[in-house]
Amino acid sequence: MERKIKDITGAEVTVTDLDKAERQCRDCLTSPYRMPSGHTVGENHAYMLRQLLALRRQEQERDKKKP
C-alpha cells in the first residue's frame, strides 16, 4: 500500500515499504550535509521519521480494531 508523507521542504514523498523507509530515515538521522533549503539531511529525515512512526501507530490501531 502506498502512503504519502512530506519532506521538510513540503515536497511529497511516496512510501511503498514502511519498514525500509523507517530504516533509511534512522540511518540518515546524523547526516550533517546541507540541502539546498538550508536544512541538514538529518533534520529532513527526522521530520519524515516522525510522520512514518505516526503512520505505523495508525496502522497498528486499525489492525487492533479489525476482528
C-alpha positions in Angstrom: 0.0 0.0 0.0 1.4 3.4 -1.0 1.4 6.1 1.6 2.3 9.8 1.2 4.4 11.9 3.5 6.1 15.3 3.1 9.7 16.2 3.5 10.9 19.2 5.4 10.6 21.4 2.3 6.9 20.3 1.7 7.6 18.0 -1.2 5.5 14.9 -1.3 7.3 11.6 -0.8 5.6 8.2 -1.7 6.3 5.4 0.7 5.8 1.9 -0.6 7.7 0.0 2.2 7.2 1.4 5.7 10.0 -0.8 7.2 12.6 0.2 4.6 11.6 3.9 4.8 11.9 3.9 8.6 15.3 2.2 8.4 16.6 4.7 5.8 15.4 7.6 8.0 17.1 6.2 11.1 20.3 5.6 9.1 20.4 9.2 7.9 19.5 11.0 11.2 23.0 12.1 11.9 23.9 13.3 8.4 25.4 16.8 8.7 25.1 17.5 4.9 23.1 20.6 4.0 20.3 20.5 1.5 19.6 23.5 -0.9 16.8 24.5 1.5 19.4 25.1 4.3 18.2 22.2 6.4 20.5 19.3 7.0 19.7 15.8 5.6 19.5 14.6 9.2 16.8 17.2 10.0 14.9 16.2 6.9 15.0 12.5 7.8 14.0 13.2 11.4 11.0 15.2 10.1 9.9 12.3 7.8 10.6 9.7 10.5 8.0 11.3 12.8 5.4 11.0 10.1 6.4 7.4 9.4 6.1 6.5 13.1 2.6 8.1 13.2 1.6 6.1 10.2 2.8 2.9 11.9 0.8 3.7 15.0 -2.3 4.4 13.0 -2.0 1.1 11.1 -1.5 -0.8 14.4 -4.5 0.8 15.9 -6.6 0.0 12.8 -5.4 -3.6 12.9 -6.4 -4.0 16.5 -10.0 -2.8 15.7 -10.4 -5.5 13.0 -12.0 -8.7 14.2 
